[in-house]
Amino acid sequence: MSPRPTGRLFGTSTGSDLVLVRTFRAPIEDVWASVTESHRTARWYGPWEGEAGPGRTIKVQMLYEEEQPWYELHIDACEPPRRLAVSALDEFGAWRLELLLSETDGTTELRFVQHLDSVDGLGEVGPGWDYYLDMLAAAFDGSPQPDFADYYPAMQHYYRDLSAGTGD
């Protein structure tokens, strides 16, 4: 079965928030470790190095991107095990991301939020976040890694419609 796009777009006072949600049958501390510990982030996104902490900058390698580039990621907030906010600046613009975790009865919900100043390029960005969050789920439960070709360009139309106000 082909993956389905899961992103939702919400207007904010400063732009829009792209929100994607994943649920894990696991304690919040285990999911938190999967998104913050370098050896675990390497399984689905890439490893990081440096001294982590609010106000600090680490280097992250994007293992699943062409040429596996390293980039700097600023830690804006870190409130274990519930909230991680990070930001980066690259040739594509500013990236402001937030991971919000909550647990109920042994099930943890991860809300991934990208704070957007503009929805330009959402047709390219949205499929990537669905892919990476499905990579996280696969790394977490040991299932096979998804293939990016199933996400892009297949999901591009959904995210373009979303950014135009015609999607879900």
PLY file of the C-alpha trace (Angstrom):
ply
format ascii 1.0
element vertex 168
property float x
property float y
property float z
element edge 167
property int vertex1
property int vertex2
end_header
0.00 0.00 0.00
1.27 3.45 -0.87
1.76 5.90 1.99
-0.82 8.63 2.36
-0.03 12.27 3.10
-0.84 13.24 6.68
0.06 16.93 6.91
-2.49 19.55 7.92
-2.06 23.27 7.53
-3.22 25.74 10.17
-3.13 29.53 9.87
-1.31 31.45 12.60
-0.79 35.13 13.35
2.64 34.99 11.68
2.05 32.55 8.81
1.07 28.89 8.86
1.89 25.72 10.76
2.32 22.43 8.93
1.40 19.71 11.43
1.98 15.97 11.06
1.13 13.45 13.78
2.44 9.97 14.51
1.41 7.64 17.33
3.66 5.10 19.04
2.70 2.32 21.44
5.53 3.20 23.76
6.32 5.33 26.77
7.05 8.99 26.07
10.68 8.61 27.27
11.35 5.99 24.57
9.93 8.17 21.79
11.82 11.18 23.19
15.06 9.18 22.99
14.30 8.35 19.34
14.15 12.05 18.45
16.99 13.32 20.64
19.74 10.68 20.98
22.26 10.73 18.13
22.57 6.96 17.70
18.76 6.75 17.45
18.24 9.76 15.17
20.83 8.15 12.87
18.35 5.32 12.23
15.76 7.57 10.61
17.23 11.00 9.87
20.88 11.25 10.68
23.33 11.49 13.56
24.25 14.71 15.28
27.33 15.92 17.10
28.12 18.68 19.52
27.01 19.70 22.96
23.22 19.80 22.94
21.16 22.15 25.08
18.86 25.15 24.80
20.60 28.05 23.09
23.31 25.81 21.61
24.01 24.74 18.05
24.73 21.17 16.97
25.70 19.69 13.61
23.31 17.19 12.03
24.01 14.90 9.11
21.14 14.16 6.75
21.92 10.52 5.97
19.01 10.03 3.62
19.66 13.05 1.41
21.88 13.22 -1.65
25.53 13.68 -0.63
24.55 13.24 3.07
25.20 16.89 3.98
25.91 18.23 7.47
24.16 21.38 8.64
23.89 23.46 11.79
20.77 23.15 13.91
20.06 25.60 16.72
18.23 24.26 19.78
15.66 26.89 20.67
13.98 24.93 23.47
14.39 21.51 25.05
11.86 20.41 27.66
12.32 16.63 28.11
10.35 14.57 27.35
7.63 16.81 25.94
9.01 19.54 23.67
11.94 20.14 21.38
12.12 23.30 19.25
14.93 23.76 16.72
15.76 26.12 13.90
18.13 26.28 10.96
18.93 28.56 8.08
20.03 27.26 4.69
19.82 28.12 0.99
16.09 27.27 1.06
15.32 29.67 3.91
14.51 29.47 7.60
13.38 26.21 9.19
11.54 26.44 12.51
10.50 23.04 13.80
8.84 21.81 16.95
8.30 18.27 18.23
5.58 17.98 20.85
5.06 14.70 22.68
2.23 13.58 24.94
1.47 10.19 26.48
-1.82 8.58 27.39
-2.07 5.01 28.73
1.31 3.93 27.30
0.70 5.45 23.85
2.74 8.47 22.82
1.63 11.01 20.26
4.29 12.99 18.41
3.10 16.24 16.85
5.65 17.53 14.36
5.15 21.22 13.58
6.94 23.30 10.98
6.28 27.00 11.54
6.08 28.57 8.08
6.41 32.21 7.08
5.22 31.22 3.60
3.63 28.12 2.08
5.78 28.45 -1.05
7.45 25.12 -1.73
5.08 23.11 0.48
4.60 20.65 -2.41
8.26 19.72 -2.06
8.64 19.99 1.73
5.49 18.19 2.90
6.26 14.84 1.26
9.72 14.92 2.85
8.32 15.28 6.37
5.85 12.42 5.80
8.79 10.33 4.60
11.02 11.17 7.56
8.28 10.57 10.12
7.51 7.21 8.50
11.26 6.51 8.66
11.06 7.25 12.39
8.12 4.85 12.77
9.98 2.13 10.84
13.13 2.63 12.94
11.03 2.53 16.08
9.15 -0.69 15.34
11.75 -2.44 13.17
9.63 -2.47 10.00
11.22 -1.97 6.56
12.31 1.55 5.68
10.00 3.37 3.27
11.15 4.39 -0.19
11.22 8.16 -0.85
9.99 7.50 -4.40
6.62 6.56 -2.86
6.37 10.05 -1.31
7.71 12.39 -3.93
6.36 13.33 -6.38
3.26 11.24 -5.45
2.30 13.52 -2.52
3.28 16.77 -4.17
-0.23 17.49 -5.48
-1.79 17.01 -2.02
0.60 19.49 -0.41
0.28 22.01 -3.22
-3.51 21.86 -2.84
-3.10 22.22 0.93
-1.00 25.34 0.49
-3.56 26.75 -1.95
-6.33 26.23 0.60
-8.01 23.44 -1.36
-6.66 20.46 0.59
-7.79 18.90 3.88
0 1
1 2
2 3
3 4
4 5
5 6
6 7
7 8
8 9
9 10
10 11
11 12
12 13
13 14
14 15
15 16
16 17
17 18
18 19
19 20
20 21
21 22
22 23
23 24
24 25
25 26
26 27
27 28
28 29
29 30
30 31
31 32
32 33
33 34
34 35
35 36
36 37
37 38
38 39
39 40
40 41
41 42
42 43
43 44
44 45
45 46
46 47
47 48
48 49
49 50
50 51
51 52
52 53
53 54
54 55
55 56
56 57
57 58
58 59
59 60
60 61
61 62
62 63
63 64
64 65
65 66
66 67
67 68
68 69
69 70
70 71
71 72
72 73
73 74
74 75
75 76
76 77
77 78
78 79
79 80
80 81
81 82
82 83
83 84
84 85
85 86
86 87
87 88
88 89
89 90
90 91
91 92
92 93
93 94
94 95
95 96
96 97
97 98
98 99
99 100
100 101
101 102
102 103
103 104
104 105
105 106
106 107
107 108
108 109
109 110
110 111
111 112
112 113
113 114
114 115
115 116
116 117
117 118
118 119
119 120
120 121
121 122
122 123
123 124
124 125
125 126
126 127
127 128
128 129
129 130
130 131
131 132
132 133
133 134
134 135
135 136
136 137
137 138
138 139
139 140
140 141
141 142
142 143
143 144
144 145
145 146
146 147
147 148
148 149
149 150
150 151
151 152
152 153
153 154
154 155
155 156
156 157
157 158
158 159
159 160
160 161
161 162
162 163
163 164
164 165
165 166
166 167
